[in-house]
Amino acid sequence: MYHMNNTVLSGHLGQKKSRGKTLQRFFWYLMKEDINNYVNACDICARNKPPHKTPKAPLGKVGVGAPMDRLSTDIIGPLPRTPRGNKYILMVSDHFTKWVEIIPIPDQSAITCAEKILNKVISRLGCPLSLHSDRGSNYESQIFNEMCVMLEIKKTRTTVRNPKCNGLSERFNKTLCRMIRAYLKGRQTDWEINLGCLVAAYRATPHESTGLTPNLLMLGKEVRLPAELMFGSVFNGQNEIETYGEYVENLKERMLRAHSVVSKHLQAAAKRQKDNYDAKLSFQIYQPGQPVWLLNEARQEGRCPKLHNLYEGPFLILKRCRSEYDLNSHTRGYAKHVREVQTLQKNG
């Protein structure tokens, strides 16, 4: 088995190919099991062979109960530079109402993003309780974090190699790009022209998860569309309010009713999404004391990453908390905390 797997003329090609080469030349009872066990125990194979399926942890849940509880932000671009000098789109969305703000910006620097979010979003809608983003240098910068500290906003971020953690933003980015393409005529540098109308159309459309429009949930009313001005609306002239007090009471009652409906819809949507996601799960749970390999993410100047071992170790699992692990290396004498189960692979 050593000569069929380990030598230079064998190539460490894995279980199936090692079995095939061996079967052409030799045979013994329980040969398949012996070769599989031998290859599984090979350190060189373990360090350099990625898993056939990327491990996925069960889908988590982040609850929101009111507008501005949680905002997400992301950057679309780079796009062709417009005559106004803009090359990116800064997107901010509210998790409860699905309200979206899109702001064309010339660059994605930290100071530009912080200034636009402060003056274009927070100044009009108020401070959110939390703000979620990817791990881009603009969002991880000192100036952006200082803005969050000053306004008492809890800053959260996606996990490494997992853009699905910012799923609301990622889905809207695809929707917005599709809308821009549909109305883009002529030069690609004209993508900025219809942005205001496109986001207005999105806000006036019922969202699949809530069943209501972002306008109603954020503004407390539906906005009047051009079609209603041209052809009239079945709601015109109805429910007229005589006093400010009556308007406030009716608005409060409508919003409480709408928020109650949305909360139920969001819970149902979250359960449906989790069931669909977890149905395709390939999640390995590691127990304390179990040996594992850790994805080698170290980069050294002058060394080619393609020629690095894919994994380092082996490590021993010390403790598990959900999908996070504490590891210890007896051979190297240090410990590590791993937040992403995707970076682990079982030993043997």
C-alpha positions as semicolon CSV with decimal commas, in nm:
position;residue;x (nm);y (nm);z (nm)
1;M;0,000;0,000;0,000
2;Y;0,291;0,232;0,066
3;H;0,421;0,178;-0,288
4;M;0,074;0,225;-0,439
5;N;0,008;0,557;-0,259
6;N;0,315;0,724;-0,105
7;T;0,603;0,703;-0,350
8;V;0,673;0,960;-0,622
9;L;0,550;0,710;-0,883
10;S;0,221;0,677;-0,691
11;G;0,140;1,044;-0,641
12;H;-0,088;1,042;-0,333
13;L;-0,390;1,026;-0,566
14;G;-0,645;0,917;-0,308
15;Q;-0,853;0,611;-0,226
16;K;-1,017;0,535;-0,559
17;K;-0,706;0,568;-0,775
18;S;-0,488;0,381;-0,525
19;R;-0,741;0,095;-0,520
20;G;-0,750;0,087;-0,899
21;K;-0,371;0,065;-0,933
22;T;-0,348;-0,200;-0,662
23;L;-0,630;-0,412;-0,804
24;Q;-0,452;-0,432;-1,139
25;R;-0,156;-0,601;-0,972
26;F;-0,261;-0,757;-0,639
27;F;-0,557;-0,891;-0,448
28;W;-0,627;-0,988;-0,087
29;Y;-0,931;-1,025;0,134
30;L;-1,078;-0,690;0,256
31;M;-0,842;-0,504;0,022
32;K;-1,083;-0,212;-0,029
33;E;-1,120;-0,146;0,345
34;D;-0,745;-0,175;0,404
35;I;-0,657;0,074;0,129
36;N;-0,927;0,319;0,239
37;N;-0,803;0,308;0,598
38;Y;-0,441;0,347;0,486
39;V;-0,515;0,652;0,268
40;N;-0,732;0,807;0,541
41;A;-0,441;0,778;0,783
42;C;-0,193;0,935;0,540
43;D;-0,087;1,280;0,668
44;I;0,025;1,402;0,326
45;C;-0,309;1,315;0,165
46;A;-0,498;1,482;0,450
47;R;-0,291;1,801;0,424
48;N;-0,343;1,843;0,050
49;K;-0,683;1,703;-0,049
50;P;-0,982;1,936;-0,015
51;P;-1,315;1,779;0,086
52;H;-1,547;1,689;-0,202
53;K;-1,825;1,886;-0,032
54;T;-1,772;2,217;0,144
55;P;-1,901;2,175;0,503
56;K;-2,191;2,402;0,594
57;A;-2,318;2,482;0,941
58;P;-2,695;2,502;1,001
59;L;-2,851;2,834;0,906
60;G;-2,859;3,077;1,196
61;K;-3,133;3,324;1,277
62;V;-3,118;3,695;1,357
63;G;-3,449;3,829;1,483
64;V;-3,578;4,180;1,414
65;G;-3,895;4,324;1,561
66;A;-3,923;4,684;1,441
67;P;-3,803;4,927;1,175
68;M;-3,437;5,032;1,211
69;D;-3,356;4,744;1,446
70;R;-3,096;4,620;1,201
71;L;-2,954;4,770;0,882
72;S;-2,730;4,601;0,626
73;T;-2,495;4,780;0,390
74;D;-2,296;4,675;0,086
75;I;-2,117;4,816;-0,218
76;I;-2,208;4,746;-0,581
77;G;-1,925;4,803;-0,829
78;P;-1,697;4,906;-0,975
79;L;-1,924;5,023;-1,258
80;P;-1,840;5,245;-1,558
81;R;-1,772;5,596;-1,428
82;T;-2,067;5,828;-1,493
83;P;-2,048;6,191;-1,615
84;R;-2,100;6,291;-1,248
85;G;-1,789;6,096;-1,151
86;N;-1,964;5,810;-0,968
87;K;-1,836;5,455;-0,997
88;Y;-2,004;5,262;-0,713
89;I;-2,345;5,226;-0,549
90;L;-2,372;5,230;-0,169
91;M;-2,671;5,023;-0,062
92;V;-2,838;5,030;0,282
93;S;-3,139;4,811;0,364
94;D;-3,361;4,764;0,669
95;H;-3,421;4,403;0,772
96;F;-3,774;4,453;0,909
97;T;-3,939;4,681;0,651
98;K;-3,710;4,586;0,355
99;W;-3,673;4,961;0,291
100;V;-3,371;5,031;0,071
101;E;-3,151;5,336;0,015
102;I;-2,914;5,346;-0,283
103;I;-2,652;5,619;-0,314
104;P;-2,413;5,661;-0,610
105;I;-2,060;5,734;-0,487
106;P;-1,727;5,813;-0,661
107;D;-1,521;5,574;-0,447
108;Q;-1,570;5,319;-0,169
109;S;-1,337;5,474;0,086
110;A;-1,427;5,461;0,454
111;I;-1,485;5,836;0,481
112;T;-1,718;5,836;0,179
113;C;-1,926;5,545;0,310
114;A;-1,948;5,686;0,663
115;E;-2,041;6,035;0,539
116;K;-2,315;5,907;0,304
117;I;-2,468;5,673;0,562
118;L;-2,471;5,953;0,819
119;N;-2,607;6,231;0,596
120;K;-2,828;6,034;0,356
121;V;-2,968;5,758;0,577
122;I;-2,933;5,823;0,949
123;S;-3,016;6,194;0,921
124;R;-3,355;6,105;0,765
125;L;-3,447;5,770;0,919
126;G;-3,269;5,783;1,255
127;C;-3,002;5,565;1,415
128;P;-3,031;5,188;1,381
129;L;-2,961;4,957;1,672
130;S;-2,713;4,756;1,465
131;L;-2,538;4,785;1,129
132;H;-2,424;4,475;0,939
133;S;-2,164;4,463;0,662
134;D;-1,897;4,247;0,503
135;R;-1,533;4,263;0,611
136;G;-1,429;4,526;0,355
137;S;-1,155;4,764;0,470
138;N;-1,396;5,058;0,440
139;Y;-1,637;4,903;0,692
140;E;-1,360;4,777;0,922
141;S;-1,179;5,113;0,931
142;Q;-1,130;5,325;1,240
143;I;-1,340;5,615;1,109
144;F;-1,638;5,387;1,036
145;N;-1,615;5,219;1,375
146;E;-1,586;5,556;1,547
147;M;-1,908;5,669;1,378
148;C;-2,083;5,357;1,511
149;V;-1,945;5,413;1,862
150;M;-2,047;5,780;1,859
151;L;-2,405;5,693;1,755
152;E;-2,420;5,382;1,980
153;I;-2,470;5,150;1,683
154;K;-2,369;4,788;1,727
155;K;-2,141;4,697;1,436
156;T;-2,162;4,337;1,311
157;R;-1,989;4,169;1,018
158;T;-2,006;3,858;0,801
159;T;-1,794;3,553;0,873
160;V;-1,495;3,479;0,651
161;R;-1,576;3,334;0,305
162;N;-1,948;3,353;0,369
163;P;-2,126;3,635;0,182
164;K;-2,458;3,464;0,259
165;C;-2,430;3,621;0,604
166;N;-2,531;3,945;0,430
167;G;-2,801;3,776;0,227
168;L;-3,051;4,065;0,223
169;S;-2,794;4,294;0,062
170;E;-2,670;4,028;-0,181
171;R;-3,022;3,953;-0,304
172;F;-3,109;4,320;-0,351
173;N;-2,783;4,380;-0,538
174;K;-2,887;4,121;-0,796
175;T;-3,236;4,272;-0,820
176;L;-3,102;4,625;-0,866
177;C;-2,852;4,521;-1,134
178;R;-3,133;4,345;-1,320
179;M;-3,351;4,659;-1,302
180;I;-3,065;4,881;-1,421
181;R;-3,001;4,653;-1,720
182;A;-3,370;4,655;-1,813
183;Y;-3,381;5,036;-1,843
184;L;-3,027;5,102;-1,963
185;K;-3,035;5,231;-2,319
186;G;-2,725;5,341;-2,502
187;R;-2,409;5,402;-2,302
188;Q;-2,331;5,197;-1,991
189;T;-2,211;5,515;-1,822
190;D;-2,579;5,619;-1,795
191;W;-2,655;5,363;-1,522
192;E;-2,701;5,642;-1,266
193;I;-2,985;5,822;-1,447
194;N;-3,279;5,604;-1,335
195;L;-3,159;5,501;-0,987
196;G;-3,411;5,719;-0,800
197;C;-3,707;5,586;-0,998
198;L;-3,589;5,227;-0,971
199;V;-3,559;5,234;-0,593
200;A;-3,901;5,404;-0,575
201;A;-4,046;5,116;-0,776
202;Y;-3,886;4,864;-0,540
203;R;-4,023;5,038;-0,231
204;A;-4,374;5,045;-0,379
205;T;-4,377;4,669;-0,446
206;P;-4,492;4,418;-0,180
207;H;-4,198;4,215;-0,052
208;E;-4,217;3,836;-0,063
209;S;-4,115;3,793;0,302
210;T;-4,345;4,058;0,455
211;G;-4,639;4,063;0,215
212;L;-4,644;4,446;0,240
213;T;-4,457;4,728;0,070
214;P;-4,149;4,891;0,227
215;N;-4,327;5,226;0,185
216;L;-4,617;5,124;0,408
217;L;-4,395;4,978;0,679
218;M;-4,145;5,265;0,690
219;L;-4,365;5,567;0,604
220;G;-4,698;5,447;0,738
221;K;-4,870;5,496;0,401
222;E;-4,850;5,401;0,037
223;V;-4,708;5,664;-0,196
224;R;-4,915;5,787;-0,490
225;L;-4,790;5,645;-0,819
226;P;-4,818;5,812;-1,162
227;A;-5,071;5,548;-1,270
228;E;-5,305;5,660;-0,990
229;L;-5,279;6,022;-1,100
230;M;-5,367;5,921;-1,456
231;F;-5,647;5,672;-1,390
232;G;-5,751;5,739;-1,031
233;S;-5,749;5,504;-0,733
234;V;-6,016;5,307;-0,549
235;F;-5,887;5,461;-0,224
236;N;-5,920;5,826;-0,327
237;G;-6,149;6,022;-0,100
238;Q;-6,191;5,741;0,155
239;N;-6,092;5,742;0,520
240;E;-6,048;6,119;0,540
241;I;-5,918;6,235;0,879
242;E;-6,074;6,542;1,036
243;T;-5,821;6,615;1,310
244;Y;-5,452;6,556;1,379
245;G;-5,540;6,350;1,685
246;E;-5,757;6,112;1,484
247;Y;-5,487;6,080;1,221
248;V;-5,225;5,990;1,483
249;E;-5,449;5,733;1,652
250;N;-5,548;5,570;1,324
251;L;-5,187;5,568;1,204
252;K;-5,072;5,408;1,529
253;E;-5,339;5,139;1,501
254;R;-5,254;5,067;1,137
255;M;-4,881;5,043;1,207
256;L;-4,928;4,811;1,506
257;R;-5,148;4,587;1,294
258;A;-4,902;4,594;1,003
259;H;-4,602;4,521;1,228
260;S;-4,786;4,227;1,383
261;V;-4,859;4,082;1,039
262;V;-4,500;4,138;0,924
263;S;-4,353;3,970;1,232
264;K;-4,556;3,657;1,160
265;H;-4,460;3,662;0,792
266;L;-4,091;3,710;0,871
267;Q;-4,094;3,419;1,116
268;A;-4,260;3,197;0,856
269;A;-4,013;3,309;0,587
270;A;-3,716;3,250;0,819
271;K;-3,839;2,898;0,899
272;R;-3,892;2,822;0,531
273;Q;-3,545;2,948;0,438
274;K;-3,383;2,751;0,721
275;D;-3,563;2,430;0,623
276;N;-3,456;2,468;0,259
277;Y;-3,097;2,550;0,355
278;D;-3,057;2,279;0,618
279;A;-3,201;2,014;0,385
280;K;-2,876;2,027;0,183
281;L;-2,653;2,035;0,488
282;S;-2,315;1,865;0,493
283;F;-2,231;1,955;0,850
284;Q;-1,966;1,767;1,047
285;I;-1,991;1,794;1,425
286;Y;-1,655;1,744;1,595
287;Q;-1,629;1,623;1,953
288;P;-1,371;1,719;2,220
289;G;-1,058;1,507;2,184
290;Q;-1,114;1,442;1,813
291;P;-0,815;1,513;1,582
292;V;-0,880;1,754;1,292
293;W;-0,694;1,945;1,023
294;L;-0,719;2,325;0,996
295;L;-0,728;2,511;0,664
296;N;-0,389;2,676;0,607
297;E;-0,462;3,045;0,541
298;A;-0,111;3,176;0,612
299;R;0,047;3,377;0,332
300;Q;0,422;3,442;0,320
301;E;0,598;3,687;0,094
302;G;0,801;3,510;-0,171
303;R;0,610;3,181;-0,139
304;C;0,341;3,067;-0,384
305;P;0,005;2,990;-0,210
306;K;-0,075;2,725;-0,475
307;L;0,218;2,517;-0,351
308;H;0,129;2,540;0,020
309;N;-0,025;2,248;0,205
310;L;-0,401;2,307;0,210
311;Y;-0,429;2,206;0,577
312;E;-0,210;2,230;0,885
313;G;-0,211;2,021;1,200
314;P;-0,333;1,787;1,320
315;F;-0,509;1,966;1,609
316;L;-0,722;1,827;1,890
317;I;-1,069;1,964;1,962
318;L;-1,070;2,111;2,312
319;K;-1,419;2,258;2,327
320;R;-1,720;2,312;2,099
321;C;-1,979;2,592;2,113
322;R;-2,235;2,562;1,831
323;S;-2,022;2,576;1,513
324;E;-1,714;2,724;1,685
325;Y;-1,421;2,526;1,822
326;D;-1,117;2,567;2,043
327;L;-0,820;2,370;1,909
328;N;-0,489;2,269;2,058
329;S;-0,170;2,150;1,885
330;H;0,045;1,924;2,102
331;T;0,322;1,912;1,839
332;R;0,348;2,290;1,804
333;G;0,239;2,388;2,153
334;Y;-0,026;2,652;2,078
335;A;-0,404;2,685;2,072
336;K;-0,648;2,836;1,822
337;H;-1,011;2,946;1,820
338;V;-1,197;2,862;1,498
339;R;-1,523;3,036;1,412
340;E;-1,593;2,874;1,074
341;V;-1,657;2,501;1,052
342;Q;-1,569;2,526;0,680
343;T;-1,201;2,554;0,778
344;L;-1,192;2,213;0,952
345;Q;-1,153;1,862;0,816
346;K;-1,154;1,542;1,017
347;N;-0,832;1,347;1,054
348;G;-0,870;0,996;0,918
